[in-house]
């Protein structure tokens, strides 16, 4: 004789239905205001990686340069899109 599985609680079965039926829209992207020193660090780090690390280790040099480029792009986005903090 086949046994039918029952949900543990009635609320569990109801919750599964409402979970899939309720769909929230994603929140709007918020830009974080970053300090000017973040951009300076990105520029200095990029040139340090290019002149000191890249000749000794190509893999580390490229990885650090990529990281500092991403930091610079983040600071540019922050500079143009973030709200003004007083």
C-alpha positions as a printed Julia matrix, in Angstrom:
86×3 Matrix{Float64}:
  0.0    0.0     0.0
  1.46   3.38   -1.05
  1.73   5.97    1.63
  0.99   9.62    0.79
  3.39  12.2     2.23
  1.71  15.02    4.08
  3.34  18.38    4.72
  4.72  18.85    8.21
  2.42  21.78    8.93
 -0.41  23.4     7.08
  1.44  26.71    7.16
  4.34  25.07    5.33
  2.15  24.12    2.39
  0.54  27.58    2.3
  3.93  29.27    2.57
  5.23  27.35   -0.46
  2.33  28.61   -2.56
  2.64  32.24   -1.46
  6.39  32.16   -1.81
  6.21  31.51   -5.52
  3.17  33.7    -6.1
  4.64  36.81   -4.43
  7.39  38.36   -6.53
  9.11  41.53   -5.38
 10.83  43.77   -7.86
 14.56  44.25   -7.29
 15.65  47.27   -5.31
 17.06  50.25   -7.13
 20.87  50.36   -7.3
 22.36  52.86   -4.87
 25.75  54.41   -5.43
 28.11  54.83   -2.5
 30.0   58.09   -2.1
 33.73  57.31   -1.98
 36.53  59.54   -0.75
 39.05  61.18   -3.03
 41.84  59.2    -1.41
 40.27  56.03   -2.85
 40.9   57.36   -6.37
 44.44  58.46   -5.5
 45.16  55.01   -4.06
 43.87  53.4    -7.26
 46.12  55.56   -9.44
 49.22  55.12   -7.28
 48.57  51.38   -6.94
 48.2   50.97  -10.7
 51.5   52.7   -11.45
 53.27  50.85   -8.63
 52.0   47.56  -10.02
 53.01  48.5   -13.55
 56.56  49.62  -12.72
 57.56  47.48   -9.73
 55.49  44.29   -9.68
 54.89  43.59  -13.39
 58.58  43.17  -14.36
 59.19  40.69  -11.53
 55.95  38.68  -11.73
 53.68  38.99  -14.75
 50.71  37.21  -13.19
 50.7   39.26  -10.0
 51.36  42.47  -11.9
 48.38  41.96  -14.21
 46.15  40.9   -11.32
 47.02  43.97   -9.24
 46.68  46.29  -12.22
 43.24  44.85  -12.93
 42.24  45.34   -9.29
 43.37  48.98   -9.28
 41.59  49.63  -12.6
 38.37  48.35  -11.03
 38.94  50.61   -8.04
 39.45  53.59  -10.36
 36.25  52.78  -12.3
 34.34  52.52   -9.01
 35.63  55.91   -7.92
 34.64  57.46  -11.27
 31.1   56.03  -10.98
 30.91  57.28   -7.41
 32.07  60.73   -8.48
 29.4   61.06  -11.16
 26.41  59.16   -9.73
 26.57  59.27   -5.93
 24.46  61.76   -3.99
 26.17  64.79   -2.5
 26.96  64.33    1.19
 26.94  67.49    3.3
